[in-house]
Amino acid sequence: MKICVLGAGKMGTWLTDALCLNHEVAIFDTDKSRLKYVFNTQRLISLEEVRQFDPELLINAVVLKYTIDAFKEILPYLSKTCILSDIASVKTGIREFYENSGMRFVSTHPMFGPTFANLKDLSEHHAIIISESDEEGKAFFREFYGSLGLSIHDYTFEGHDHTTAYSLSIPFSSSLVFAACMKKQDAPGTTFQKHLNIARGLLSEDDYLLSEILFNPYTYEQVENIRYELKLLLQLISSKDTDGMKQFLKKVRQNISK
């Protein structure tokens, strides 16, 4: 398949690397410097070159803030048979764009970052495929993600945003608050060090990616729940309520039991 990846950021370049052995792949970015270390892939710097490449599948890998604008800019240079695709971490507004475009589309979300994840072994990671997508597009990504060992899940657009608000915004927010309270430790405990490593991994991700997750319209409710539980914990600590603490710990153990 002829595939054009839009945006030579971390995810865009990872996608070209993962796809180029089995497909004819090109990557488009107006910033030539970002294409310097892209190999086994055609490097495109003008929209006219995209037209000449004539992709069968366009994967939009620019940051969420510019995803729809990038689609609108490149749309006149694509054939009507090209399948549009995004990997956005928040789908708000994307469904409406696809519906108005009149083009076939497939929306997915690889739920890992190229900085934090071990890209040589993705067997413990997950990917979401949006169920309203084109059947051919879904089949392509099901095969692609499956070849990487990812666990694949099907959600609607709305279901996706609900799920990512829960599964990503809670750990993101918790890690950010932990890091915000940080001070130098000469002899950190084991638990502290594990949390520190998680926070460092999270903060090595792109600021736009973190913002995308936290600006999900369903994130606020999840962070509000963190505040509620933290307030309850503070009350137990303040009153030294041993029985209450036992009940609290019993509840959280049940929450995380397999």
C-alpha positions as CSV (number, residue, x, y, z in Angstrom):
1,M,0.0,0.0,0.0
2,K,1.2,3.6,-0.7
3,I,1.1,5.4,2.6
4,C,1.9,9.0,3.4
5,V,2.6,10.0,7.0
6,L,1.8,13.6,7.7
7,G,4.2,15.2,10.3
8,A,7.8,14.1,11.0
9,G,7.6,14.2,14.8
10,K,8.3,11.3,17.1
11,M,5.2,9.3,16.2
12,G,5.4,10.2,12.5
13,T,9.0,9.0,12.2
14,W,8.3,5.9,14.2
15,L,5.3,5.1,11.9
16,T,7.5,5.4,8.8
17,D,10.1,3.2,10.3
18,A,7.5,0.6,11.3
19,L,5.7,0.6,7.9
20,C,8.5,1.1,5.4
21,L,9.5,-2.6,5.1
22,N,6.1,-3.8,3.9
23,H,4.7,-0.7,2.2
24,E,5.7,2.2,-0.1
25,V,5.9,5.0,2.4
26,A,6.4,8.8,2.2
27,I,6.5,11.4,5.0
28,F,5.6,15.0,4.6
29,D,6.8,17.9,6.6
30,T,7.5,21.5,5.6
31,D,10.4,21.6,8.0
32,K,13.3,20.0,6.1
33,S,15.4,19.6,9.2
34,R,12.9,17.1,10.7
35,L,13.4,14.8,7.7
36,K,17.1,14.6,8.0
37,Y,17.2,11.2,9.8
38,V,14.3,9.5,8.0
39,F,15.4,6.5,5.9
40,N,13.8,4.0,3.6
41,T,11.1,6.5,3.1
42,Q,10.4,9.2,0.5
43,R,10.7,12.7,2.0
44,L,8.2,15.2,0.8
45,I,8.3,19.0,1.5
46,S,5.6,20.3,-0.7
47,L,1.9,19.5,-1.1
48,E,2.4,19.1,-4.8
49,E,4.8,16.2,-4.1
50,V,2.0,14.7,-2.0
51,R,-0.3,14.9,-5.0
52,Q,2.4,13.2,-7.2
53,F,3.0,10.4,-4.6
54,D,-0.8,9.8,-4.7
55,P,-1.2,7.9,-1.4
56,E,-3.8,5.3,-0.8
57,L,-3.7,6.0,2.9
58,L,-2.8,9.2,4.7
59,I,-1.8,9.0,8.4
60,N,-2.0,12.3,10.1
61,A,0.6,12.3,12.9
62,V,0.8,16.0,13.7
63,V,0.0,17.2,17.2
64,L,-3.7,17.4,18.1
65,K,-3.8,21.2,18.1
66,Y,-3.1,21.1,14.3
67,T,-4.6,17.8,13.3
68,I,-7.8,19.1,11.6
69,D,-6.0,22.1,10.1
70,A,-3.4,19.8,8.6
71,F,-6.2,17.6,7.1
72,K,-7.9,20.7,5.6
73,E,-4.7,21.9,4.0
74,I,-3.7,18.6,2.4
75,L,-7.2,17.4,1.4
76,P,-7.2,19.1,-2.1
77,Y,-4.1,17.3,-3.0
78,L,-5.5,13.8,-2.3
79,S,-7.4,11.5,-4.6
80,K,-11.0,10.8,-3.5
81,T,-10.1,7.1,-3.0
82,C,-7.5,7.9,-0.4
83,I,-8.3,6.8,3.2
84,L,-7.8,9.5,5.8
85,S,-6.4,8.4,9.2
86,D,-5.4,9.9,12.5
87,I,-3.7,8.7,15.6
88,A,-5.0,11.5,17.9
89,S,-5.2,10.8,21.6
90,V,-8.4,12.8,21.9
91,K,-11.0,12.5,19.2
92,T,-13.1,15.6,19.9
93,G,-14.0,17.3,16.6
94,I,-12.4,14.7,14.5
95,R,-15.5,12.6,13.8
96,E,-17.3,15.8,12.6
97,F,-14.4,16.6,10.3
98,Y,-14.5,13.1,8.8
99,E,-18.2,13.2,8.3
100,N,-18.0,16.5,6.5
101,S,-15.0,15.5,4.3
102,G,-16.9,12.9,2.3
103,M,-13.7,10.7,2.4
104,R,-13.2,7.2,3.8
105,F,-11.5,7.3,7.1
106,V,-10.0,5.2,9.9
107,S,-9.2,6.6,13.3
108,T,-6.9,4.8,15.8
109,H,-4.9,5.5,18.9
110,P,-1.7,3.6,19.7
111,M,-1.7,4.0,23.5
112,F,2.0,4.5,24.0
113,G,4.5,7.2,23.5
114,P,7.7,6.6,21.4
115,T,9.8,8.2,24.2
116,F,8.4,6.2,27.1
117,A,7.7,2.8,25.5
118,N,10.1,0.1,24.5
119,L,9.4,0.1,20.8
120,K,11.3,-3.2,20.3
121,D,8.7,-4.9,22.5
122,L,5.2,-3.5,22.5
123,S,3.5,-6.7,23.7
124,E,2.3,-5.1,27.0
125,H,0.9,-2.1,25.2
126,H,-2.5,-1.4,23.6
127,A,-4.1,0.3,20.6
128,I,-7.7,1.4,20.0
129,I,-9.4,1.3,16.6
130,I,-12.6,3.4,16.3
131,S,-15.5,1.2,15.3
132,E,-17.2,3.8,13.0
133,S,-14.1,3.7,10.7
134,D,-14.0,2.3,7.2
135,E,-13.7,-1.5,7.0
136,E,-10.7,-1.6,4.8
137,G,-8.9,0.9,7.0
138,K,-9.8,-1.1,10.2
139,A,-8.5,-4.3,8.6
140,F,-5.2,-2.5,7.7
141,F,-4.6,-1.2,11.2
142,R,-5.7,-4.4,12.9
143,E,-3.1,-6.3,10.9
144,F,-0.4,-3.6,11.5
145,Y,-1.0,-3.3,15.2
146,G,-1.3,-7.0,15.6
147,S,2.1,-7.5,13.9
148,L,3.6,-5.4,16.6
149,G,2.1,-7.5,19.4
150,L,-0.3,-4.8,20.6
151,S,-3.6,-5.7,22.3
152,I,-6.3,-4.2,20.1
153,H,-9.6,-2.7,21.4
154,D,-12.6,-1.4,19.5
155,Y,-14.4,1.8,20.8
156,T,-16.7,4.4,19.3
157,F,-15.3,8.0,19.1
158,E,-17.1,8.9,22.3
159,G,-16.2,5.7,24.1
160,H,-12.5,6.3,23.2
161,D,-12.5,9.7,24.9
162,H,-14.2,8.4,28.0
163,T,-11.7,5.5,28.2
164,T,-8.6,7.6,27.6
165,A,-9.8,10.2,30.2
166,Y,-9.9,7.4,32.8
167,S,-6.8,5.3,31.7
168,L,-4.5,8.2,31.0
169,S,-5.6,11.3,32.8
170,I,-5.6,9.6,36.2
171,P,-2.0,8.4,36.1
172,F,-0.8,11.5,34.2
173,S,-2.4,13.8,36.8
174,S,-1.1,11.8,39.8
175,S,2.4,11.7,38.4
176,L,2.4,15.4,37.7
177,V,1.2,16.2,41.2
178,F,3.9,13.9,42.6
179,A,6.6,15.7,40.5
180,A,5.2,19.1,41.5
181,C,5.8,18.2,45.2
182,M,9.3,16.9,44.5
183,K,12.4,17.9,46.5
184,K,15.9,16.5,46.3
185,Q,16.3,13.1,48.1
186,D,19.8,11.8,48.9
187,A,18.4,8.4,50.0
188,P,15.0,7.9,48.3
189,G,13.1,4.8,49.2
190,T,12.2,2.1,46.7
191,T,8.6,3.2,46.2
192,F,9.7,6.8,45.9
193,Q,12.3,5.9,43.2
194,K,9.7,3.9,41.2
195,H,7.4,6.9,41.2
196,L,10.2,9.1,40.3
197,N,11.1,7.0,37.3
198,I,7.5,7.0,36.1
199,A,7.3,10.8,36.5
200,R,10.6,11.3,34.6
201,G,9.3,9.0,31.8
202,L,6.0,10.9,31.6
203,L,7.7,14.3,31.5
204,S,10.1,13.1,28.7
205,E,7.0,13.1,26.5
206,D,6.1,16.1,24.3
207,D,4.3,18.9,26.1
208,Y,1.6,18.9,23.4
209,L,0.9,15.2,24.0
210,L,0.5,15.7,27.8
211,S,-1.8,18.7,27.1
212,E,-3.9,16.7,24.7
213,I,-4.6,14.1,27.3
214,L,-5.3,16.5,30.1
215,F,-7.6,18.7,27.9
216,N,-9.8,15.8,27.0
217,P,-13.3,17.0,27.8
218,Y,-13.8,14.0,30.2
219,T,-10.6,14.5,32.1
220,Y,-12.0,17.1,34.6
221,E,-14.3,14.5,36.1
222,Q,-11.5,12.0,36.7
223,V,-9.2,14.6,38.3
224,E,-12.1,15.8,40.5
225,N,-12.4,12.2,41.7
226,I,-8.7,12.3,42.6
227,R,-9.3,15.4,44.7
228,Y,-12.2,13.8,46.4
229,E,-10.2,10.7,47.4
230,L,-7.2,12.8,48.5
231,K,-9.5,14.9,50.7
232,L,-10.8,11.8,52.3
233,L,-7.2,10.5,52.9
234,L,-6.2,13.8,54.4
235,Q,-9.2,13.6,56.8
236,L,-8.1,10.1,57.9
237,I,-4.5,11.3,58.5
238,S,-5.6,14.4,60.3
239,S,-7.9,12.5,62.7
240,K,-5.6,9.4,63.0
241,D,-8.6,7.3,62.2
242,T,-7.2,3.8,62.3
243,D,-10.5,2.0,61.6
244,G,-11.2,4.5,58.7
245,M,-7.8,3.9,57.3
246,K,-8.3,0.2,57.3
247,Q,-11.5,0.6,55.4
248,F,-9.9,2.9,53.0
249,L,-7.0,0.5,52.3
250,K,-9.4,-2.4,52.0
251,K,-11.3,-0.4,49.3
252,V,-8.2,0.5,47.3
253,R,-6.9,-3.1,47.4
254,Q,-10.2,-4.3,46.0
255,N,-10.0,-1.6,43.3
256,I,-6.6,-2.9,42.1
257,S,-7.2,-6.6,42.6
258,K,-7.1,-8.7,39.4
